[in-house]
Amino acid sequence: MAAPADPAARRLELLATLVTQRRASLHLGIDEAARLCGIAPMTYRKVEGDRRNQGSAVARDTTYAKIESAFEMAPGSCRAVLDGARSIKLLDGTELIAGAQITHPPLEQVADEVKQAMSRVAGLHAPELTHRQTDGMADELVEELQRRGILPSAP
């Protein structure tokens, strides 16, 4: 099926995709999801869309709030998607995008990954560098990325 041309319809379709994706990641059927959310299955189907209605429809904000709470989404996430956001933030710090979930690892893990990557690349392109030198370069790279706002600053 072709994507709708209307921006509001595209955002509604994206929300349906993200909610469906989250439900599937929680290993819930539609009726189970509706029960967990405390809403009627028909109301839940309105958000995800179904074969009979051929698409989703805008629900009440209270319905979205119940889904957000049950699915551990940040409050206001559904409305934010309808207003143009491209993702939904989950309470565990990850971000749900269409087709994937992005994790935001702690800074220490990012720094370790940068060091490992720097060591590997240096070994391939500048084998004369010592581990101390590549570790120093990696530390400086992380600091520079923090200064530029690409990585969060250390607490």
N, CA, C and O atoms as a GROMACS GRO file, in nm:
protein
  620
    1MET      N    1   0.084  -0.118   0.000
    1MET     CA    2   0.000   0.000   0.000
    1MET      C    3   0.089   0.124   0.000
    1MET      O    4   0.186   0.130   0.075
    2ALA      N    5   0.057   0.219  -0.081
    2ALA     CA    6   0.134   0.343  -0.091
    2ALA      C    7   0.114   0.428   0.034
    2ALA      O    8   0.008   0.424   0.096
    3ALA      N    9   0.217   0.504   0.069
    3ALA     CA   10   0.209   0.592   0.185
    3ALA      C   11   0.112   0.706   0.155
    3ALA      O   12   0.108   0.757   0.043
    4PRO      N   13   0.033   0.746   0.255
    4PRO     CA   14  -0.060   0.856   0.234
    4PRO      C   15   0.014   0.986   0.205
    4PRO      O   16   0.123   1.009   0.258
    5ALA      N   17  -0.045   1.069   0.120
    5ALA     CA   18   0.018   1.195   0.082
    5ALA      C   19  -0.003   1.301   0.189
    5ALA      O   20   0.081   1.389   0.205
    6ASP      N   21  -0.112   1.295   0.263
    6ASP     CA   22  -0.146   1.390   0.366
    6ASP      C   23  -0.052   1.373   0.486
    6ASP      O   24  -0.041   1.263   0.540
    7PRO      N   25   0.017   1.481   0.529
    7PRO     CA   26   0.111   1.469   0.642
    7PRO      C   27   0.044   1.415   0.769
    7PRO      O   28   0.105   1.334   0.840
    8ALA      N   29  -0.078   1.458   0.798
    8ALA     CA   30  -0.147   1.409   0.918
    8ALA      C   31  -0.173   1.259   0.907
    8ALA      O   32  -0.161   1.186   1.006
    9ALA      N   33  -0.208   1.213   0.789
    9ALA     CA   34  -0.232   1.070   0.769
    9ALA      C   35  -0.102   0.990   0.781
    9ALA      O   36  -0.102   0.879   0.834
   10ARG      N   37   0.008   1.047   0.733
   10ARG     CA   38   0.138   0.980   0.746
   10ARG      C   39   0.178   0.968   0.893
   10ARG      O   40   0.230   0.865   0.935
   11ARG      N   41   0.154   1.074   0.970
   11ARG     CA   42   0.188   1.070   1.114
   11ARG      C   43   0.101   0.969   1.187
   11ARG      O   44   0.148   0.899   1.277
   12LEU      N   45  -0.025   0.961   1.149
   12LEU     CA   46  -0.116   0.864   1.209
   12LEU      C   47  -0.071   0.722   1.176
   12LEU      O   48  -0.076   0.633   1.261
   13GLU      N   49  -0.027   0.701   1.054
   13GLU     CA   50   0.023   0.571   1.012
   13GLU      C   51   0.152   0.536   1.087
   13GLU      O   52   0.172   0.421   1.126
   14LEU      N   53   0.240   0.635   1.107
   14LEU     CA   54   0.363   0.613   1.183
   14LEU      C   55   0.330   0.574   1.327
   14LEU      O   56   0.391   0.482   1.382
   15LEU      N   57   0.236   0.644   1.388
   15LEU     CA   58   0.196   0.610   1.525
   15LEU      C   59   0.144   0.467   1.531
   15LEU      O   60   0.179   0.392   1.622
   16ALA      N   61   0.061   0.429   1.436
   16ALA     CA   62   0.009   0.292   1.433
   16ALA      C   63   0.123   0.192   1.423
   16ALA      O   64   0.123   0.089   1.491
   17THR      N   65   0.220   0.221   1.339
   17THR     CA   66   0.337   0.134   1.322
   17THR      C   67   0.414   0.121   1.453
   17THR      O   68   0.451   0.011   1.493
   18LEU      N   69   0.440   0.234   1.519
   18LEU     CA   70   0.518   0.232   1.643
   18LEU      C   71   0.445   0.160   1.755
   18LEU      O   72   0.507   0.084   1.830
   19VAL      N   73   0.315   0.182   1.768
   19VAL     CA   74   0.237   0.114   1.873
   19VAL      C   75   0.233  -0.036   1.845
   19VAL      O   76   0.249  -0.117   1.936
   20THR      N   77   0.211  -0.073   1.719
   20THR     CA   78   0.210  -0.215   1.682
   20THR      C   79   0.345  -0.278   1.711
   20THR      O   80   0.352  -0.389   1.765
   21GLN      N   81   0.450  -0.208   1.676
   21GLN     CA   82   0.586  -0.257   1.699
   21GLN      C   83   0.612  -0.278   1.848
   21GLN      O   84   0.671  -0.379   1.888
   22ARG      N   85   0.568  -0.184   1.931
   22ARG     CA   86   0.589  -0.196   2.076
   22ARG      C   87   0.507  -0.312   2.131
   22ARG      O   88   0.556  -0.388   2.214
   23ARG      N   89   0.384  -0.326   2.086
   23ARG     CA   90   0.300  -0.437   2.131
   23ARG      C   91   0.366  -0.570   2.098
   23ARG      O   92   0.370  -0.661   2.180
   24ALA      N   93   0.418  -0.581   1.976
   24ALA     CA   94   0.484  -0.705   1.933
   24ALA      C   95   0.609  -0.732   2.016
   24ALA      O   96   0.637  -0.847   2.050
   25SER      N   97   0.684  -0.627   2.049
   25SER     CA   98   0.805  -0.647   2.129
   25SER      C   99   0.772  -0.693   2.271
   25SER      O  100   0.854  -0.756   2.337
   26LEU      N  101   0.651  -0.662   2.316
   26LEU     CA  102   0.606  -0.707   2.449
   26LEU      C  103   0.537  -0.844   2.440
   26LEU      O  104   0.490  -0.897   2.541
   27HIS      N  105   0.532  -0.901   2.319
   27HIS     CA  106   0.472  -1.033   2.294
   27HIS      C  107   0.325  -1.038   2.337
   27HIS      O  108   0.280  -1.130   2.406
   28LEU      N  109   0.252  -0.936   2.294
   28LEU     CA  110   0.109  -0.926   2.327
   28LEU      C  111   0.025  -0.935   2.202
   28LEU      O  112   0.061  -0.880   2.097
   29GLY      N  113  -0.087  -1.004   2.212
   29GLY     CA  114  -0.188  -0.999   2.108
   29GLY      C  115  -0.268  -0.871   2.125
   29GLY      O  116  -0.254  -0.801   2.225
   30ILE      N  117  -0.352  -0.842   2.028
   30ILE     CA  118  -0.432  -0.719   2.035
   30ILE      C  119  -0.525  -0.719   2.155
   30ILE      O  120  -0.534  -0.619   2.226
   31ASP      N  121  -0.595  -0.830   2.178
   31ASP     CA  122  -0.686  -0.834   2.292
   31ASP      C  123  -0.612  -0.824   2.424
   31ASP      O  124  -0.659  -0.759   2.517
   32GLU      N  125  -0.496  -0.889   2.433
   32GLU     CA  126  -0.413  -0.879   2.554
   32GLU      C  127  -0.367  -0.736   2.576
   32GLU      O  128  -0.369  -0.686   2.689
   33ALA      N  129  -0.325  -0.672   2.470
   33ALA     CA  130  -0.278  -0.533   2.480
   33ALA      C  131  -0.390  -0.442   2.526
   33ALA      O  132  -0.370  -0.358   2.613
   34ALA      N  133  -0.507  -0.459   2.470
   34ALA     CA  134  -0.622  -0.377   2.509
   34ALA      C  135  -0.654  -0.397   2.657
   34ALA      O  136  -0.680  -0.300   2.729
   35ARG      N  137  -0.652  -0.521   2.701
   35ARG     CA  138  -0.680  -0.552   2.841
   35ARG      C  139  -0.574  -0.487   2.932
   35ARG      O  140  -0.608  -0.427   3.034
   36LEU      N  141  -0.447  -0.501   2.895
   36LEU     CA  142  -0.338  -0.441   2.972
   36LEU      C  143  -0.352  -0.289   2.980
   36LEU      O  144  -0.323  -0.229   3.083
   37CYS      N  145  -0.397  -0.228   2.871
   37CYS     CA  146  -0.414  -0.083   2.866
   37CYS      C  147  -0.542  -0.036   2.936
   37CYS      O  148  -0.557   0.082   2.966
   38GLY      N  149  -0.632  -0.129   2.961
   38GLY     CA  150  -0.759  -0.092   3.024
   38GLY      C  151  -0.854  -0.024   2.929
   38GLY      O  152  -0.933   0.062   2.968
   39ILE      N  153  -0.848  -0.064   2.801
   39ILE     CA  154  -0.938  -0.009   2.701
   39ILE      C  155  -1.004  -0.123   2.624
   39ILE      O  156  -0.957  -0.236   2.628
   40ALA      N  157  -1.111  -0.093   2.555
   40ALA     CA  158  -1.182  -0.193   2.476
   40ALA      C  159  -1.096  -0.233   2.355
   40ALA      O  160  -1.027  -0.149   2.298
   41PRO      N  161  -1.101  -0.360   2.316
   41PRO     CA  162  -1.026  -0.402   2.198
   41PRO      C  163  -1.057  -0.319   2.073
   41PRO      O  164  -0.968  -0.290   1.993
   42MET      N  165  -1.182  -0.281   2.057
   42MET     CA  166  -1.220  -0.200   1.941
   42MET      C  167  -1.150  -0.063   1.945
   42MET      O  168  -1.106  -0.011   1.842
   43THR      N  169  -1.141  -0.007   2.063
   43THR     CA  170  -1.072   0.122   2.079
   43THR      C  171  -0.924   0.104   2.049
   43THR      O  172  -0.863   0.188   1.982
   44TYR      N  173  -0.866  -0.006   2.099
   44TYR     CA  174  -0.724  -0.031   2.073
   44TYR      C  175  -0.700  -0.047   1.923
   44TYR      O  176  -0.603   0.007   1.869
   45ARG      N  177  -0.787  -0.121   1.856
   45ARG     CA  178  -0.773  -0.141   1.711
   45ARG      C  179  -0.779  -0.009   1.634
   45ARG      O  180  -0.721   0.005   1.527
   46LYS      N  181  -0.850   0.087   1.690
   46LYS     CA  182  -0.859   0.218   1.627
   46LYS      C  183  -0.720   0.283   1.618
   46LYS      O  184  -0.689   0.351   1.521
   47VAL      N  185  -0.636   0.260   1.720
   47VAL     CA  186  -0.501   0.317   1.724
   47VAL      C  187  -0.410   0.245   1.626
   47VAL      O  188  -0.338   0.309   1.548
   48GLU      N  189  -0.412   0.112   1.630
   48GLU     CA  190  -0.324   0.034   1.541
   48GLU      C  191  -0.378   0.023   1.400
   48GLU      O  192  -0.302   0.003   1.305
   49GLY      N  193  -0.508   0.035   1.386
   49GLY     CA  194  -0.569   0.011   1.256
   49GLY      C  195  -0.600  -0.136   1.241
   49GLY      O  196  -0.541  -0.219   1.309
   50ASP      N  197  -0.691  -0.168   1.154
   50ASP     CA  198  -0.723  -0.309   1.128
   50ASP      C  199  -0.766  -0.327   0.984
   50ASP      O  200  -0.785  -0.230   0.911
   51ARG      N  201  -0.782  -0.451   0.946
   51ARG     CA  202  -0.816  -0.481   0.806
   51ARG      C  203  -0.952  -0.425   0.766
   51ARG      O  204  -0.969  -0.379   0.653
   52ARG      N  205  -1.048  -0.430   0.856
   52ARG     CA  206  -1.182  -0.383   0.822
   52ARG      C  207  -1.185  -0.232   0.798
   52ARG      O  208  -1.247  -0.184   0.703
   53ASN      N  209  -1.117  -0.157   0.887
   53ASN     CA  210  -1.118  -0.011   0.874
   53ASN      C  211  -1.010   0.040   0.780
   53ASN      O  212  -1.011   0.157   0.741
   54GLN      N  213  -0.916  -0.048   0.745
   54GLN     CA  214  -0.806  -0.014   0.654
   54GLN      C  215  -0.732   0.112   0.699
   54GLN      O  216  -0.719   0.208   0.624
   55GLY      N  217  -0.686   0.108   0.820
   55GLY     CA  218  -0.607   0.219   0.871
   55GLY      C  219  -0.648   0.256   1.010
   55GLY      O  220  -0.748   0.208   1.063
   56SER      N  221  -0.570   0.342   1.069
   56SER     CA  222  -0.597   0.382   1.206
   56SER      C  223  -0.672   0.514   1.207
   56SER      O  224  -0.688   0.579   1.104
   57ALA      N  225  -0.718   0.551   1.324
   57ALA     CA  226  -0.791   0.676   1.340
   57ALA      C  227  -0.741   0.744   1.466
   57ALA      O  228  -0.687   0.679   1.555
   58VAL      N  229  -0.760   0.873   1.474
   58VAL     CA  230  -0.718   0.947   1.592
   58VAL      C  231  -0.805   0.904   1.709
   58VAL      O  232  -0.927   0.897   1.698
   59ALA      N  233  -0.741   0.877   1.821
   59ALA     CA  234  -0.811   0.838   1.943
   59ALA      C  235  -0.807   0.954   2.042
   59ALA      O  236  -0.746   1.058   2.016
   60ARG      N  237  -0.872   0.935   2.154
   60ARG     CA  238  -0.870   1.037   2.259
   60ARG      C  239  -0.734   1.038   2.327
   60ARG      O  240  -0.664   0.936   2.330
   61ASP      N  241  -0.698   1.152   2.381
   61ASP     CA  242  -0.571   1.162   2.454
   61ASP      C  243  -0.569   1.067   2.573
   61ASP      O  244  -0.462   1.016   2.609
   62THR      N  245  -0.683   1.043   2.635
   62THR     CA  246  -0.687   0.950   2.749
   62THR      C  247  -0.654   0.808   2.703
   62THR      O  248  -0.592   0.732   2.777
   63THR      N  249  -0.695   0.772   2.582
   63THR     CA  250  -0.662   0.640   2.527
   63THR      C  251  -0.512   0.630   2.506
   63THR      O  252  -0.450   0.530   2.542
   64TYR      N  253  -0.453   0.734   2.447
   64TYR     CA  254  -0.308   0.734   2.427
   64TYR      C  255  -0.235   0.726   2.560
   64TYR      O  256  -0.134   0.655   2.572
   65ALA      N  257  -0.283   0.797   2.660
   65ALA     CA  258  -0.219   0.796   2.792
   65ALA      C  259  -0.220   0.655   2.852
   65ALA      O  260  -0.123   0.613   2.914
   66LYS      N  261  -0.330   0.582   2.834
   66LYS     CA  262  -0.339   0.446   2.886
   66LYS      C  263  -0.242   0.353   2.812
   66LYS      O  264  -0.179   0.267   2.874
   67ILE      N  265  -0.229   0.371   2.683
   67ILE     CA  266  -0.135   0.290   2.604
   67ILE      C  267   0.008   0.322   2.648
   67ILE      O  268   0.089   0.232   2.669
   68GLU      N  269   0.038   0.450   2.660
   68GLU     CA  270   0.173   0.492   2.701
   68GLU      C  271   0.210   0.433   2.836
   68GLU      O  272   0.321   0.384   2.855
   69SER      N  273   0.118   0.437   2.930
   69SER     CA  274   0.144   0.385   3.063
   69SER      C  275   0.167   0.233   3.059
   69SER      O  276   0.264   0.183   3.117
   70ALA      N  277   0.079   0.162   2.993
   70ALA     CA  278   0.088   0.016   2.987
   70ALA      C  279   0.211  -0.032   2.909
   70ALA      O  280   0.270  -0.134   2.943
   71PHE      N  281   0.248   0.042   2.806
   71PHE     CA  282   0.360   0.002   2.720
   71PHE      C  283   0.493   0.068   2.761
   71PHE      O  284   0.593   0.058   2.690
   72GLU      N  285   0.492   0.136   2.876
   72GLU     CA  286   0.612   0.199   2.930
   72GLU      C  287   0.674   0.299   2.833
   72GLU      O  288   0.795   0.300   2.809
   73MET      N  289   0.588   0.383   2.778
   73MET     CA  290   0.630   0.492   2.689
   73MET      C  291   0.630   0.622   2.771
   73MET      O  292   0.553   0.635   2.867
   74ALA      N  293   0.713   0.714   2.733
   74ALA     CA  294   0.714   0.844   2.800
   74ALA      C  295   0.577   0.911   2.780
   74ALA      O  296   0.521   0.905   2.671
   75PRO      N  297   0.524   0.973   2.885
   75PRO     CA  298   0.394   1.041   2.871
   75PRO      C  299   0.397   1.144   2.758
   75PRO      O  300   0.493   1.219   2.742
   76GLY      N  301   0.291   1.146   2.680
   76GLY     CA  302   0.278   1.240   2.569
   76GLY      C  303   0.342   1.194   2.440
   76GLY      O  304   0.338   1.266   2.340
   77SER      N  305   0.401   1.074   2.438
   77SER     CA  306   0.471   1.024   2.319
   77SER      C  307   0.379   1.009   2.198
   77SER      O  308   0.416   1.046   2.087
   78CYS      N  309   0.261   0.955   2.220
   78CYS     CA  310   0.169   0.932   2.106
   78CYS      C  311   0.128   1.065   2.044
   78CYS      O  312   0.131   1.080   1.922
   79ARG      N  313   0.090   1.159   2.127
   79ARG     CA  314   0.049   1.291   2.076
   79ARG      C  315   0.168   1.357   2.005
   79ARG      O  316   0.150   1.424   1.904
   80ALA      N  317   0.289   1.339   2.059
   80ALA     CA  318   0.407   1.399   1.996
   80ALA      C  319   0.426   1.345   1.854
   80ALA      O  320   0.463   1.421   1.764
   81VAL      N  321   0.402   1.215   1.833
   81VAL     CA  322   0.414   1.157   1.698
   81VAL      C  323   0.308   1.219   1.607
   81VAL      O  324   0.338   1.252   1.492
   82LEU      N  325   0.188   1.235   1.656
   82LEU     CA  326   0.083   1.297   1.575
   82LEU      C  327   0.116   1.443   1.543
   82LEU      O  328   0.068   1.498   1.444
   83ASP      N  329   0.197   1.504   1.629
   83ASP     CA  330   0.239   1.644   1.606
   83ASP      C  331   0.367   1.654   1.524
   83ASP      O  332   0.413   1.765   1.494
   84GLY      N  333   0.425   1.539   1.485
   84GLY     CA  334   0.542   1.543   1.397
   84GLY      C  335   0.667   1.473   1.445
   84GLY      O  336   0.763   1.462   1.368
   85ALA      N  337   0.671   1.424   1.570
   85ALA     CA  338   0.789   1.351   1.617
   85ALA      C  339   0.804   1.223   1.535
   85ALA      O  340   0.705   1.168   1.487
   86ARG      N  341   0.927   1.176   1.519
   86ARG     CA  342   0.952   1.057   1.437
   86ARG      C  343   0.978   0.933   1.522
   86ARG      O  344   1.000   0.825   1.467
   87SER      N  345   0.974   0.947   1.656
   87SER     CA  346   1.003   0.835   1.743
   87SER      C  347   0.924   0.846   1.873
   87SER      O  348   0.862   0.949   1.902
   88ILE      N  349   0.930   0.739   1.949
   88ILE     CA  350   0.868   0.736   2.081
   88ILE      C  351   0.976   0.699   2.181
   88ILE      O  352   1.049   0.602   2.163
   89LYS      N  353   0.985   0.778   2.286
   89LYS     CA  354   1.081   0.750   2.392
   89LYS      C  355   1.016   0.652   2.491
   89LYS      O  356   0.901   0.668   2.532
   90LEU      N  357   1.093   0.550   2.528
   90LEU     CA  358   1.047   0.454   2.626
   90LEU      C  359   1.106   0.489   2.763
   90LEU      O  360   1.209   0.556   2.772
   91LEU      N  361   1.040   0.443   2.868
   91LEU     CA  362   1.084   0.478   3.002
   91LEU      C  363   1.220   0.421   3.039
   91LEU      O  364   1.285   0.470   3.131
   92ASP      N  365   1.264   0.317   2.967
   92ASP     CA  366   1.396   0.258   2.997
   92ASP      C  367   1.510   0.334   2.929
   92ASP      O  368   1.625   0.292   2.938
   93GLY      N  369   1.477   0.445   2.862
   93GLY     CA  370   1.580   0.526   2.799
   93GLY      C  371   1.604   0.495   2.653
   93GLY      O  372   1.682   0.564   2.586
   94THR      N  373   1.538   0.392   2.601
   94THR     CA  374   1.555   0.362   2.459
   94THR      C  375   1.455   0.443   2.378
   94THR      O  376   1.363   0.504   2.432
   95GLU      N  377   1.476   0.441   2.250
   95GLU     CA  378   1.391   0.518   2.159
   95GLU      C  379   1.338   0.423   2.053
   95GLU      O  380   1.414   0.348   1.992
   96LEU      N  381   1.210   0.427   2.031
   96LEU     CA  382   1.144   0.341   1.934
   96LEU      C  383   1.126   0.418   1.805
   96LEU      O  384   1.060   0.522   1.802
   97ILE      N  385   1.185   0.367   1.696
   97ILE     CA  386   1.166   0.425   1.564
   97ILE      C  387   1.103   0.318   1.476
   97ILE      O  388   1.107   0.200   1.510
   98ALA      N  389   1.047   0.356   1.365
   98ALA     CA  390   0.984   0.259   1.277
   98ALA      C  391   1.086   0.154   1.235
   98ALA      O  392   1.186   0.186   1.170
   99GLY      N  393   1.060   0.031   1.270
   99GLY     CA  394   1.146  -0.080   1.230
   99GLY      C  395   1.261  -0.110   1.323
   99GLY      O  396   1.335  -0.206   1.299
  100ALA      N  397   1.279  -0.032   1.430
  100ALA     CA  398   1.393  -0.057   1.518
  100ALA      C  399   1.372   0.011   1.653
  100ALA      O  400   1.280   0.090   1.673
  101GLN      N  401   1.461  -0.024   1.744
  101GLN     CA  402   1.464   0.041   1.874
  101GLN      C  403   1.608   0.081   1.901
  101GLN      O  404   1.700   0.000   1.892
  102ILE      N  405   1.627   0.207   1.934
  102ILE     CA  406   1.761   0.260   1.957
  102ILE      C  407   1.788   0.261   2.106
  102ILE      O  408   1.707   0.312   2.185
  103THR      N  409   1.900   0.205   2.145
  103THR     CA  410   1.940   0.213   2.285
  103THR      C  411   2.039   0.327   2.299
  103THR      O  412   2.114   0.359   2.207
  104HIS      N  413   2.039   0.386   2.415
  104HIS     CA  414   2.132   0.493   2.446
  104HIS      C  415   2.222   0.441   2.558
  104HIS      O  416   2.188   0.454   2.676
  105PRO      N  417   2.336   0.381   2.520
  105PRO     CA  418   2.422   0.321   2.623
  105PRO      C  419   2.483   0.428   2.713
  105PRO      O  420   2.493   0.544   2.676
  106PRO      N  421   2.524   0.386   2.833
  106PRO     CA  422   2.589   0.482   2.923
  106PRO      C  423   2.720   0.532   2.862
  106PRO      O  424   2.783   0.465   2.781
  107LEU      N  425   2.760   0.652   2.904
  107LEU     CA  426   2.879   0.716   2.850
  107LEU      C  427   3.002   0.627   2.863
  107LEU      O  428   3.086   0.623   2.772
  108GLU      N  429   3.014   0.556   2.975
  108GLU     CA  430   3.131   0.469   2.995
  108GLU      C  431   3.139   0.363   2.885
  108GLU      O  432   3.247   0.332   2.835
  109GLN      N  433   3.024   0.308   2.849
  109GLN     CA  434   3.022   0.206   2.744
  109GLN      C  435   3.059   0.267   2.609
  109GLN      O  436   3.132   0.206   2.532
  110VAL      N  437   3.011   0.387   2.582
  110VAL     CA  438   3.045   0.455   2.456
  110VAL      C  439   3.195   0.481   2.451
  110VAL      O  440   3.259   0.457   2.349
  111ALA      N  441   3.251   0.529   2.561
  111ALA     CA  442   3.395   0.557   2.566
  111ALA      C  443   3.474   0.428   2.542
  111ALA      O  444   3.573   0.430   2.468
  112ASP      N  445   3.432   0.317   2.602
  112ASP     CA  446   3.501   0.189   2.581
  112ASP      C  447   3.492   0.146   2.435
  112ASP      O  448   3.590   0.100   2.377
  113GLU      N  449   3.375   0.162   2.375
  113GLU     CA  450   3.357   0.125   2.234
  113GLU      C  451   3.445   0.211   2.143
  113GLU      O  452   3.503   0.161   2.046
  114VAL      N  453   3.454   0.342   2.175
  114VAL     CA  454   3.538   0.432   2.096
  114VAL      C  455   3.683   0.388   2.106
  114VAL      O  456   3.755   0.385   2.006
  115LYS      N  457   3.727   0.353   2.227
  115LYS     CA  458   3.865   0.308   2.246
  115LYS      C  459   3.894   0.181   2.166
  115LYS      O  460   3.998   0.170   2.102
  116GLN      N  461   3.801   0.086   2.171
  116GLN     CA  462   3.820  -0.038   2.096
  116GLN      C  463   3.825  -0.010   1.946
  116GLN      O  464   3.909  -0.065   1.874
  117ALA      N  465   3.734   0.075   1.899
  117ALA     CA  466   3.732   0.108   1.757
  117ALA      C  467   3.859   0.181   1.716
  117ALA      O  468   3.918   0.154   1.611
  118MET      N  469   3.902   0.275   1.801
  118MET     CA  470   4.024   0.352   1.772
  118MET      C  471   4.144   0.258   1.767
  118MET      O  472   4.230   0.271   1.680
  119SER      N  473   4.151   0.164   1.860
  119SER     CA  474   4.262   0.068   1.864
  119SER      C  475   4.265  -0.016   1.736
  119SER      O  476   4.371  -0.040   1.678
  120ARG      N  477   4.148  -0.060   1.693
  120ARG     CA  478   4.140  -0.144   1.572
  120ARG      C  479   4.182  -0.064   1.448
  120ARG      O  480   4.262  -0.112   1.368
  121VAL      N  481   4.128   0.055   1.435
  121VAL     CA  482   4.161   0.138   1.318
  121VAL      C  483   4.308   0.177   1.320
  121VAL      O  484   4.375   0.174   1.217
  122ALA      N  485   4.360   0.213   1.438
  122ALA     CA  486   4.501   0.250   1.448
  122ALA      C  487   4.590   0.132   1.412
  122ALA      O  488   4.692   0.148   1.346
  123GLY      N  489   4.551   0.013   1.455
  123GLY     CA  490   4.629  -0.106   1.422
  123GLY      C  491   4.635  -0.131   1.273
  123GLY      O  492   4.735  -0.182   1.222
  124LEU      N  493   4.531  -0.095   1.203
  124LEU     CA  494   4.527  -0.115   1.058
  124LEU      C  495   4.601  -0.006   0.982
  124LEU      O  496   4.670  -0.034   0.883
  125HIS      N  497   4.586   0.119   1.028
  125HIS     CA  498   4.638   0.232   0.952
  125HIS      C  499   4.765   0.296   1.009
  125HIS      O  500   4.840   0.362   0.936
  126ALA      N  501   4.789   0.277   1.136
  126ALA     CA  502   4.908   0.336   1.199
  126ALA      C  503   4.962   0.239   1.303
  126ALA      O  504   4.957   0.267   1.423
  127PRO      N  505   5.014   0.125   1.257
  127PRO     CA  506   5.058   0.021   1.351
  127PRO      C  507   5.172   0.066   1.443
  127PRO      O  508   5.202  -0.001   1.542
  128GLU      N  509   5.236   0.177   1.411
  128GLU     CA  510   5.346   0.224   1.496
  128GLU      C  511   5.298   0.291   1.625
  128GLU      O  512   5.378   0.312   1.716
  129LEU      N  513   5.169   0.323   1.634
  129LEU     CA  514   5.116   0.385   1.755
  129LEU      C  515   5.106   0.283   1.868
  129LEU      O  516   5.077   0.165   1.845
  130THR      N  517   5.132   0.328   1.989
  130THR     CA  518   5.120   0.241   2.105
  130THR      C  519   4.975   0.241   2.155
  130THR      O  520   4.895   0.326   2.115
  131HIS      N  521   4.944   0.146   2.241
  131HIS     CA  522   4.810   0.144   2.301
  131HIS      C  523   4.785   0.270   2.383
  131HIS      O  524   4.674   0.322   2.384
  132ARG      N  525   4.888   0.318   2.451
  132ARG     CA  526   4.873   0.440   2.530
  132ARG      C  527   4.836   0.557   2.439
  132ARG      O  528   4.752   0.639   2.474
  133GLN      N  529   4.898   0.564   2.322
  133GLN     CA  530   4.868   0.672   2.227
  133GLN      C  531   4.726   0.661   2.173
  133GLN      O  532   4.654   0.760   2.167
  134THR      N  533   4.685   0.540   2.135
  134THR     CA  534   4.549   0.524   2.082
  134THR      C  535   4.446   0.548   2.192
  134THR      O  536   4.340   0.604   2.164
  135ASP      N  537   4.475   0.507   2.316
  135ASP     CA  538   4.383   0.534   2.427
  135ASP      C  539   4.371   0.685   2.450
  135ASP      O  540   4.262   0.736   2.475
  136GLY      N  541   4.484   0.755   2.442
  136GLY     CA  542   4.482   0.900   2.459
  136GLY      C  543   4.401   0.968   2.349
  136GLY      O  544   4.324   1.060   2.375
  137MET      N  545   4.418   0.921   2.226
  137MET     CA  546   4.341   0.975   2.114
  137MET      C  547   4.192   0.949   2.134
  137MET      O  548   4.109   1.036   2.108
  138ALA      N  549   4.159   0.829   2.180
  138ALA     CA  550   4.019   0.794   2.202
  138ALA      C  551   3.959   0.882   2.311
  138ALA      O  552   3.846   0.930   2.297
  139ASP      N  553   4.033   0.904   2.420
  139ASP     CA  554   3.984   0.992   2.527
  139ASP      C  555   3.959   1.133   2.474
  139ASP      O  556   3.857   1.194   2.505
  140GLU      N  557   4.052   1.183   2.393
  140GLU     CA  558   4.036   1.316   2.336
  140GLU      C  559   3.918   1.322   2.239
  140GLU      O  560   3.847   1.423   2.233
  141LEU      N  561   3.896   1.214   2.165
  141LEU     CA  562   3.782   1.209   2.073
  141LEU      C  563   3.651   1.215   2.151
  141LEU      O  564   3.561   1.291   2.114
  142VAL      N  565   3.640   1.137   2.257
  142VAL     CA  566   3.517   1.139   2.339
  142VAL      C  567   3.497   1.279   2.396
  142VAL      O  568   3.385   1.331   2.393
  143GLU      N  569   3.602   1.340   2.448
  143GLU     CA  570   3.591   1.476   2.503
  143GLU      C  571   3.548   1.576   2.397
  143GLU      O  572   3.467   1.665   2.424
  144GLU      N  573   3.601   1.563   2.277
  144GLU     CA  574   3.564   1.654   2.168
  144GLU      C  575   3.417   1.636   2.129
  144GLU      O  576   3.346   1.733   2.104
  145LEU      N  577   3.373   1.511   2.124
  145LEU     CA  578   3.232   1.484   2.091
  145LEU      C  579   3.140   1.538   2.200
  145LEU      O  580   3.029   1.584   2.172
  146GLN      N  581   3.184   1.533   2.325
  146GLN     CA  582   3.106   1.591   2.434
  146GLN      C  583   3.101   1.743   2.421
  146GLN      O  584   2.996   1.804   2.439
  147ARG      N  585   3.215   1.803   2.389
  147ARG     CA  586   3.221   1.948   2.374
  147ARG      C  587   3.127   1.996   2.264
  147ARG      O  588   3.066   2.102   2.276
  148ARG      N  589   3.116   1.918   2.158
  148ARG     CA  590   3.029   1.953   2.045
  148ARG      C  591   2.882   1.918   2.070
  148ARG      O  592   2.795   1.951   1.989
  149GLY      N  593   2.855   1.851   2.182
  149GLY     CA  594   2.717   1.816   2.214
  149GLY      C  595   2.667   1.689   2.148
  149GLY      O  596   2.547   1.661   2.151
  150ILE      N  597   2.756   1.613   2.087
  150ILE     CA  598   2.716   1.489   2.020
  150ILE      C  599   2.700   1.377   2.124
  150ILE      O  600   2.610   1.293   2.113
  151LEU      N  601   2.788   1.376   2.223
  151LEU     CA  602   2.778   1.282   2.334
  151LEU      C  603   2.746   1.362   2.460
  151LEU      O  604   2.787   1.477   2.472
  152PRO      N  605   2.673   1.302   2.553
  152PRO     CA  606   2.646   1.373   2.678
  152PRO      C  607   2.774   1.386   2.760
  152PRO      O  608   2.863   1.302   2.751
  153SER      N  609   2.781   1.491   2.840
  153SER     CA  610   2.896   1.511   2.926
  153SER      C  611   2.890   1.413   3.042
  153SER      O  612   2.782   1.369   3.082
  154ALA      N  613   3.006   1.379   3.093
  154ALA     CA  614   3.014   1.289   3.208
  154ALA      C  615   2.947   1.354   3.328
  154ALA      O  616   2.957   1.476   3.347
  155PRO      N  617   2.878   1.273   3.410
  155PRO     CA  618   2.809   1.331   3.527
  155PRO      C  619   2.904   1.387   3.631
  155PRO      O  620   2.860   1.438   3.734
   0.00000   0.00000   0.00000
